[in-house]
Amino acid sequence: MSDIDATVPCGQDYPEIRESVIKLCADFPAKYWRDLENQPPSGSYPTAFVQALTDAGYLAALIPEEYGGAGLPIRAGAVILETINTAGGSASACHAQMYTMGTILRHGSTEQKNEYLPKIAAGELRLQAFAITEPTTGSDTTQLKTRAEKDGNGYRINGQKVWISRAAHSDLMLLLARTTPPEQSKRRTDGISTFLIDMREAKGNGLEIRPIDAMVNHNTTEVFFDDLKIPATSLIGEEGKGFRYILDGMNAERCLVSSEAIGNGRYFVKKAVDYANERVVFDRPIGQNQGIQFPIASAYAQLEAADLMVQKATAMFDAGVPCGAEANIGKYLSGDAAWACAEACFTTFGGFAFAREYDVERKWRECRLSRNAPVAPNMIMNFIGQHVLGMPRSY
């Protein structure tokens, strides 16, 4: 396994990518993101921004060159997403495509890879919808109730998914559904399959999407399946083994989403420091006061430590080394560190933090999500306790 280059400070690897992404983001300033939120429910999708990323090839960064992508390591993808958030944007509008395509790449058939990956790389198809969560199951994915039953030469799907971001702005959906009832499965994780749904054909033919009005602009939705017919070619890999395929991609998801949290933390630290140096109260800059200075310094220290763990996780992932512990710990630490940075920035701005024009409250709301999603802190503690420390299963 390649070690992290200790001579490169945190947040400074891949300087060419960082500089290029910063330039792209300059065309989408804070007002662009602020104005999107004035279009309920839950704001409007940043179509122009996502198209610019697509045109620049960033959303195809992790797709192998043979399929039209850049073939870069996951660390490069993490840097792209981190930089977007550092610049004040929101990488969550399009991050799913970076890790969902991995399921096709690692477990899809030759026909599926040849059919979809080049089109995703070229921007002809968008794979932004990842449908796992259900209203009644939450974190217990093995108990999902959405069913995919054999129907002639294909499947018929019935069920409901919730908190599915970007479903209304995606051409394809990665779906997890049960193909064998749990009582007929040897293990809880058996009998669950992964499907690639062509939403262009499905909408209005058994698939309905309803927006959820939420506190963050993630264009999240509920998705309903009512006798949706899909061809057998929609199945990815072997029937009944889909849960393992999804788990296989979750380390990539953890690494990438953690990098976004790091980016948010860097955004808040810079914003807090700049304001603390400029804002004068009682004839002195407020940054001179330890009550302002120390929380920012403490949050920055947390952020640097979290960034090192995220870099370790991405280095292990790229080296093909098992990295479940590191990816989960990175997710836990980055979420906490980013939130500490957000709180320090909010406190530094005081009452002005509530004013939309300063963009603190917008990013503050967005940052809070990183502590809960895409995996809850308690589930990470469960993983560490059981699989890393060897304690009994706690749930």
C-alpha positions as CSV (number, residue, x, y, z in Angstrom):
1,M,0.0,0.0,0.0
2,S,1.3,3.5,-0.8
3,D,1.6,5.7,2.2
4,I,0.3,9.3,2.2
5,D,3.0,11.7,1.2
6,A,3.7,13.5,4.5
7,T,5.5,16.2,2.6
8,V,2.3,17.4,1.0
9,P,0.2,19.4,3.6
10,C,-3.5,18.5,4.0
11,G,-5.6,20.0,1.3
12,Q,-2.8,20.6,-1.1
13,D,-2.4,17.3,-3.1
14,Y,-3.5,17.3,-6.7
15,P,-2.9,21.1,-7.0
16,E,-3.8,21.2,-10.7
17,I,-7.2,19.7,-10.1
18,R,-7.8,22.0,-7.1
19,E,-6.9,25.1,-9.2
20,S,-9.0,24.0,-12.1
21,V,-12.1,23.2,-10.0
22,I,-11.7,26.5,-8.2
23,K,-11.8,28.3,-11.5
24,L,-14.9,26.5,-12.6
25,C,-16.6,27.2,-9.3
26,A,-15.9,30.9,-9.7
27,D,-18.6,31.0,-12.4
28,F,-21.1,29.8,-9.8
29,P,-20.7,32.3,-6.9
30,A,-22.6,32.3,-3.6
31,K,-25.5,34.1,-5.2
32,Y,-26.0,31.3,-7.6
33,W,-26.5,28.7,-4.8
34,R,-28.5,31.2,-2.7
35,D,-31.0,31.9,-5.5
36,L,-31.6,28.1,-6.0
37,E,-33.0,27.9,-2.5
38,N,-35.7,30.4,-3.3
39,Q,-37.4,27.8,-5.5
40,P,-39.3,25.3,-3.3
41,P,-39.8,22.5,-2.6
42,S,-36.2,22.1,-1.3
43,G,-34.8,24.4,-3.9
44,S,-33.9,23.9,-7.5
45,Y,-31.3,21.5,-9.0
46,P,-28.1,23.3,-10.0
47,T,-28.4,22.1,-13.6
48,A,-25.9,24.6,-15.1
49,F,-23.3,23.7,-12.5
50,V,-23.6,20.0,-13.0
51,Q,-23.4,20.4,-16.7
52,A,-20.2,22.5,-16.3
53,L,-18.7,19.7,-14.2
54,T,-19.8,17.1,-16.8
55,D,-18.4,19.1,-19.7
56,A,-15.1,19.5,-17.8
57,G,-14.9,15.7,-17.3
58,Y,-15.0,15.8,-13.6
59,L,-18.0,13.5,-13.1
60,A,-16.2,10.9,-15.3
61,A,-13.0,11.2,-13.3
62,L,-13.3,7.7,-11.8
63,I,-14.6,5.9,-14.9
64,P,-11.7,3.9,-16.6
65,E,-10.3,5.3,-19.8
66,E,-11.5,2.4,-21.8
67,Y,-15.1,3.6,-21.2
68,G,-14.3,7.2,-21.9
69,G,-13.5,8.4,-18.4
70,A,-10.3,9.8,-16.9
71,G,-9.4,6.6,-14.9
72,L,-8.2,8.6,-11.9
73,P,-7.9,7.2,-8.4
74,I,-10.6,7.8,-5.8
75,R,-8.4,10.3,-4.0
76,A,-8.6,12.5,-7.1
77,G,-12.4,12.2,-7.0
78,A,-12.3,13.1,-3.3
79,V,-10.2,16.2,-4.1
80,I,-12.7,17.3,-6.7
81,L,-15.7,17.1,-4.3
82,E,-13.7,18.7,-1.4
83,T,-12.7,21.6,-3.6
84,I,-16.3,22.3,-4.7
85,N,-17.4,22.6,-1.1
86,T,-14.3,24.6,-0.1
87,A,-15.3,27.1,-2.8
88,G,-18.8,27.4,-1.3
89,G,-20.7,25.1,-3.6
90,S,-22.4,21.9,-3.0
91,A,-20.9,18.7,-4.4
92,S,-23.8,16.6,-3.2
93,A,-25.7,17.7,-6.2
94,C,-23.8,15.2,-8.3
95,H,-21.5,13.1,-6.0
96,A,-23.5,9.9,-6.3
97,Q,-22.4,9.4,-9.9
98,M,-18.9,8.9,-8.7
99,Y,-19.6,5.9,-6.5
100,T,-22.8,4.4,-8.0
101,M,-21.0,3.8,-11.3
102,G,-18.6,1.6,-9.3
103,T,-21.3,-1.0,-8.8
104,I,-21.7,-1.3,-12.6
105,L,-17.9,-1.4,-13.1
106,R,-17.2,-4.0,-10.5
107,H,-20.3,-6.2,-10.7
108,G,-22.1,-5.4,-14.0
109,S,-22.0,-7.6,-17.1
110,T,-19.8,-6.8,-20.1
111,E,-22.9,-5.7,-21.9
112,Q,-24.0,-3.3,-19.1
113,K,-20.6,-1.8,-18.8
114,N,-20.3,-1.2,-22.5
115,E,-23.8,0.1,-22.7
116,Y,-23.9,2.5,-19.8
117,L,-20.4,3.6,-18.7
118,P,-19.4,5.4,-22.0
119,K,-22.7,7.3,-22.0
120,I,-22.3,8.2,-18.3
121,A,-18.8,9.4,-19.0
122,A,-19.9,11.5,-22.0
123,G,-22.7,13.0,-20.0
124,E,-25.4,11.5,-22.2
125,L,-26.9,9.6,-19.2
126,R,-27.0,10.7,-15.6
127,L,-26.7,8.2,-12.8
128,Q,-27.5,10.3,-9.7
129,A,-30.3,8.3,-8.0
130,F,-29.3,5.6,-5.4
131,A,-32.5,4.0,-4.0
132,I,-31.9,2.1,-0.7
133,T,-33.6,3.8,2.2
134,E,-37.2,3.0,3.0
135,P,-39.7,4.7,5.4
136,T,-40.0,1.8,7.8
137,T,-36.6,0.3,7.8
138,G,-34.1,3.2,8.1
139,S,-30.6,1.9,8.7
140,D,-31.7,-1.8,8.8
141,T,-31.3,-2.3,5.0
142,T,-31.8,-6.1,5.4
143,Q,-35.4,-5.6,6.3
144,L,-36.3,-3.5,3.2
145,K,-39.8,-4.2,1.8
146,T,-39.5,-3.2,-1.8
147,R,-40.0,-6.4,-3.9
148,A,-38.8,-7.4,-7.3
149,E,-40.7,-10.5,-8.4
150,K,-40.0,-12.5,-11.6
151,D,-42.5,-11.6,-14.3
152,G,-41.9,-13.4,-17.7
153,N,-38.6,-12.2,-19.0
154,G,-38.1,-9.6,-16.4
155,Y,-39.2,-8.3,-13.0
156,R,-42.2,-6.5,-11.5
157,I,-41.3,-4.0,-8.7
158,N,-43.5,-2.8,-5.9
159,G,-42.6,-0.7,-2.9
160,Q,-41.4,2.7,-1.7
161,K,-38.1,4.5,-1.2
162,V,-37.5,7.7,0.7
163,W,-34.8,10.3,1.0
164,I,-33.7,9.5,-2.6
165,S,-31.8,12.6,-3.6
166,R,-31.7,13.8,-7.3
167,A,-34.2,11.2,-8.5
168,A,-36.1,13.8,-10.5
169,H,-32.8,14.8,-12.2
170,S,-31.4,11.4,-13.1
171,D,-31.8,9.1,-16.1
172,L,-30.8,6.0,-14.2
173,M,-31.4,4.6,-10.8
174,L,-29.5,2.1,-8.8
175,L,-32.1,0.2,-6.8
176,L,-31.9,-2.4,-4.0
177,A,-34.9,-4.7,-3.8
178,R,-35.7,-8.0,-2.2
179,T,-36.1,-10.9,-4.7
180,T,-36.5,-13.7,-2.1
181,P,-38.6,-13.3,1.1
182,P,-36.5,-13.0,4.3
183,E,-38.1,-16.2,5.7
184,Q,-36.8,-18.1,2.7
185,S,-33.2,-16.8,3.0
186,K,-30.5,-18.4,5.1
187,R,-29.0,-15.0,6.1
188,R,-30.5,-11.6,6.6
189,T,-28.4,-10.2,3.8
190,D,-29.4,-12.9,1.3
191,G,-32.2,-12.6,-1.2
192,I,-31.6,-8.8,-1.9
193,S,-30.7,-7.8,-5.5
194,T,-29.4,-4.8,-7.2
195,F,-31.0,-3.3,-10.3
196,L,-30.2,-0.5,-12.8
197,I,-33.4,1.2,-13.7
198,D,-33.9,3.3,-16.8
199,M,-36.0,6.1,-15.3
200,R,-36.8,7.6,-18.6
201,E,-38.9,4.7,-19.5
202,A,-40.2,4.0,-15.9
203,K,-41.6,7.4,-15.1
204,G,-45.4,7.3,-15.5
205,N,-45.3,3.6,-16.1
206,G,-45.1,2.3,-12.6
207,L,-42.7,4.8,-11.1
208,E,-43.7,8.0,-9.4
209,I,-41.5,10.6,-7.8
210,R,-42.6,13.1,-5.2
211,P,-40.4,15.9,-3.8
212,I,-39.7,16.3,-0.1
213,D,-39.5,19.8,1.2
214,A,-36.5,19.7,3.4
215,M,-34.1,22.1,5.2
216,V,-31.3,21.5,2.7
217,N,-31.3,21.8,-1.1
218,H,-30.6,18.2,-2.0
219,N,-33.6,17.7,-4.2
220,T,-34.6,14.7,-2.2
221,T,-37.7,12.7,-3.0
222,E,-39.9,9.8,-2.2
223,V,-40.1,7.2,-5.0
224,F,-43.1,4.8,-5.4
225,F,-43.1,1.6,-7.4
226,D,-46.4,0.3,-8.5
227,D,-46.1,-2.8,-10.7
228,L,-43.1,-1.3,-12.5
229,K,-41.9,-3.8,-15.2
230,I,-38.2,-3.9,-15.9
231,P,-36.3,-6.3,-18.2
232,A,-34.1,-9.1,-16.9
233,T,-31.1,-7.1,-18.2
234,S,-31.7,-4.6,-15.4
235,L,-30.3,-7.0,-12.8
236,I,-26.7,-6.3,-11.8
237,G,-24.6,-9.4,-11.0
238,E,-26.3,-12.4,-9.5
239,E,-29.8,-12.4,-8.1
240,G,-29.8,-12.3,-4.3
241,K,-26.3,-11.0,-3.8
242,G,-27.1,-7.3,-4.3
243,F,-26.5,-6.4,-0.6
244,R,-22.9,-7.4,-0.9
245,Y,-22.5,-5.4,-4.1
246,I,-23.8,-2.3,-2.3
247,L,-21.5,-2.8,0.7
248,D,-18.6,-3.1,-1.8
249,G,-19.3,0.4,-2.9
250,M,-20.0,2.0,0.5
251,N,-16.4,2.4,1.3
252,A,-16.0,4.6,-1.8
253,E,-19.1,6.5,-0.8
254,R,-17.7,7.1,2.7
255,C,-14.4,8.3,1.3
256,L,-16.0,10.7,-1.1
257,V,-18.7,12.1,1.2
258,S,-16.1,12.6,4.0
259,S,-14.0,14.7,1.6
260,E,-17.1,17.0,1.1
261,A,-17.3,17.4,4.8
262,I,-13.6,18.4,4.9
263,G,-14.3,20.9,2.1
264,N,-17.1,22.4,4.2
265,G,-14.8,22.6,7.2
266,R,-12.2,24.5,5.1
267,Y,-14.9,26.9,3.8
268,F,-16.0,27.7,7.4
269,V,-12.5,28.1,8.8
270,K,-11.5,30.6,6.1
271,K,-14.8,32.5,6.4
272,A,-14.5,32.7,10.2
273,V,-10.9,33.8,10.1
274,D,-11.5,36.5,7.5
275,Y,-14.5,37.9,9.4
276,A,-12.7,37.7,12.8
277,N,-9.8,39.7,11.3
278,E,-12.1,42.3,9.7
279,R,-14.9,42.8,12.3
280,V,-14.0,45.4,14.9
281,V,-15.9,45.7,18.2
282,F,-14.7,47.7,21.2
283,D,-11.9,49.1,19.1
284,R,-10.3,45.8,18.4
285,P,-10.7,43.0,15.8
286,I,-12.8,40.2,17.4
287,G,-10.2,37.7,16.3
288,Q,-8.0,39.1,19.0
289,N,-10.4,37.7,21.6
290,Q,-9.6,34.2,22.7
291,G,-13.3,33.4,23.0
292,I,-13.4,33.8,19.2
293,Q,-9.9,32.7,18.3
294,F,-9.7,29.4,20.3
295,P,-12.9,27.7,19.0
296,I,-11.7,28.4,15.4
297,A,-8.3,27.0,16.2
298,S,-9.7,24.0,17.9
299,A,-12.0,23.2,15.0
300,Y,-9.1,23.6,12.6
301,A,-7.1,21.1,14.5
302,Q,-10.0,18.6,14.4
303,L,-10.3,19.2,10.7
304,E,-6.7,18.5,9.9
305,A,-6.8,15.3,11.9
306,A,-10.0,14.1,10.2
307,D,-8.4,15.0,6.8
308,L,-5.5,12.7,7.5
309,M,-7.8,9.8,8.2
310,V,-9.8,10.4,5.1
311,Q,-6.6,10.5,3.1
312,K,-5.5,7.2,4.7
313,A,-8.9,5.6,3.7
314,T,-8.6,6.8,0.1
315,A,-5.0,5.6,-0.1
316,M,-6.0,2.2,1.1
317,F,-9.0,2.0,-1.2
318,D,-6.9,2.9,-4.2
319,A,-4.3,0.3,-3.2
320,G,-7.1,-2.4,-3.1
321,V,-6.6,-2.9,0.7
322,P,-9.6,-3.5,2.9
323,C,-10.5,-0.1,4.4
324,G,-13.9,-0.5,6.0
325,A,-12.6,0.7,9.4
326,E,-10.7,3.7,8.0
327,A,-13.5,4.8,5.7
328,N,-16.0,4.7,8.5
329,I,-13.8,6.4,11.0
330,G,-13.0,9.0,8.4
331,K,-16.7,9.6,7.9
332,Y,-17.3,9.9,11.6
333,L,-14.4,12.3,12.3
334,S,-14.9,14.5,9.2
335,G,-18.6,15.0,10.1
336,D,-17.8,16.0,13.6
337,A,-14.9,18.2,12.5
338,A,-16.9,20.0,9.8
339,W,-19.7,20.7,12.3
340,A,-17.2,22.1,14.8
341,C,-16.0,24.5,12.0
342,A,-19.5,25.4,11.2
343,E,-20.4,26.2,14.8
344,A,-17.2,28.2,15.3
345,C,-18.0,30.2,12.1
346,F,-21.6,30.8,13.1
347,T,-20.5,32.0,16.6
348,T,-17.9,34.3,15.0
349,F,-20.5,36.0,12.8
350,G,-23.0,36.3,15.6
351,G,-26.3,37.7,14.5
352,F,-25.1,38.2,11.0
353,A,-24.8,34.5,10.6
354,F,-28.6,34.4,10.3
355,A,-28.6,36.7,7.3
356,R,-28.8,34.8,4.1
357,E,-26.5,37.2,2.3
358,Y,-23.5,36.0,4.3
359,D,-24.1,32.3,3.3
360,V,-23.2,31.0,6.7
361,E,-26.6,29.7,7.5
362,R,-26.9,27.9,4.1
363,K,-23.7,26.0,4.5
364,W,-24.4,25.5,8.2
365,R,-27.6,23.7,7.4
366,E,-25.8,21.6,4.8
367,C,-23.0,20.8,7.1
368,R,-25.3,19.4,9.8
369,L,-26.3,16.7,7.4
370,S,-22.8,15.3,7.3
371,R,-23.1,14.1,10.9
372,N,-26.1,11.9,10.0
373,A,-25.9,10.9,6.4
374,P,-25.2,8.8,4.5
375,V,-24.5,6.7,7.6
376,A,-25.6,7.5,11.1
377,P,-22.8,7.9,13.8
378,N,-24.3,5.1,15.9
379,M,-24.0,2.7,13.0
380,I,-20.3,3.6,12.7
381,M,-19.9,3.0,16.4
382,N,-21.6,-0.4,15.9
383,F,-19.2,-1.2,13.1
384,I,-16.1,-0.2,15.1
385,G,-17.2,-1.9,18.2
386,Q,-18.0,-5.2,16.6
387,H,-15.7,-5.5,13.5
388,V,-12.7,-3.6,14.7
389,L,-12.6,-4.0,18.5
390,G,-14.2,-7.5,18.6
391,M,-17.0,-6.8,20.9
392,P,-20.5,-8.5,20.7
393,R,-23.0,-7.2,18.1
394,S,-24.9,-4.4,19.8
395,Y,-28.0,-4.3,17.6
